[in-house]
Amino acid sequence: MQAPSVLVVEDEPAQREVLIYNLEAEGFRVAQADNGEEALLLVAEETPDLIVLDWMLPNVSGIEVCRRLKSRPETRGVPIIMLSARSEEVDLVRGLETGADDYMVKPYSVVELMARVRTQLRRTRPAVLGETLEYEDITLDAETHRVHRDGKALKLGPTEFRLLATFMEKPGRVWSRDQLLDRVWGREIYVDTRTVDVHVGRLRKALCAQGGDDPIRTVRGAGYALG
């Protein structure tokens, strides 16, 4: 699966470079912005898996960026770790009430920040961190790339495995074909949306090969969901 993407929004070049270096060393794909307006544009172009966001930014503040992203359904679920030199309790409360998922006071430990990044991604993208996912009688081991249903091993191709992992990370969520293309194939690869239907069909066949109901739901005009 594609490595998780992290957007770093920091206007101080030295701190931004340190963050980018350490995130890339951890295996993350990193995008960067040095102001709030650019950050909002980048998120509109490609939604990251997590945002590291400085409070004090030129043009549009980090608090305002956070407020706008958390008010939109399509970006509400993206974890935001707020960075700030403000250490007063009232500032921490304000940051969290605006929607930030975590808050770190400068100067901060990069090691601790990396741990918090992983904690947030373990909640939202567990498959890419090698976690085991479970949904009803289906178990997916992201580390060994093995899938079982009702205790029986299933044979899935790599694309079907990535599709299932995406579905199992957020059961019940309806994914459009374009969203699945971005998550499973990546934006740099051109694939027709009809290809999604083909692979969903293969996944359904594999999941039901040894019995059991089809757990994938087709939502007319919208896409697919697990359950």
Secondary structure, DSSP 8 states (H G I E B T S, - for coil): ----EEEEE-S-HHHHHHHHHHHHHTT-EEEEESSHHHHHHHHHHS--SEEEEESS-SSS-HHHHHHHHHHSTTTTTS-EEEEES--SHHHHHHHHHHT-SEEEESS--HHHHHHHHHHHHHHH-GGGGT-EEEETTEEEETTTTEEEETTEEE---HHHHHHHHHHHHSTT--B-HHHHIIIII-TTS---HHHHHHHHHHHHHHHTTTS----EEEETTTEEEE-
